[in-house]
Amino acid sequence: MSHFSHHVFFCSNQRPNGESCCQDHGAAELRAYAKERVKALGLAGTGKVRINQAGCLDRCDQGPVMVVYPEAIWYTYVDREDIDEIVQEHLAGGRPVERLKV
């Protein structure tokens, strides 16, 4: 049994040479927002949801990206509304958000 029901990794990589990367799209701020929402909804903790920062997940052309395990579902997002939808539908409701999958 997994320690968490869902483990979410947000790519927060910043490339030094000016190449496109997830951090250029506010990934760190939106990861922090997701973490706040998960806690506020009582979804955080052992047996529940864990939100983590990751280095480069090697999908910069689809960024910003996150991946949700154990399902290995990849998402892209642009704003807090997208994060809210992923938290409510997938993490709380168990229904992947098809329109945001990459």
Secondary structure by P-SEA (a helix, b strand, c coil): cccccbbbbbbccccccccccccccaaaaaaaaaaaaaaaaccccccbbbbbcccccccccccccccccccbbbbbbccaaaaaaaaacccccccccccccc
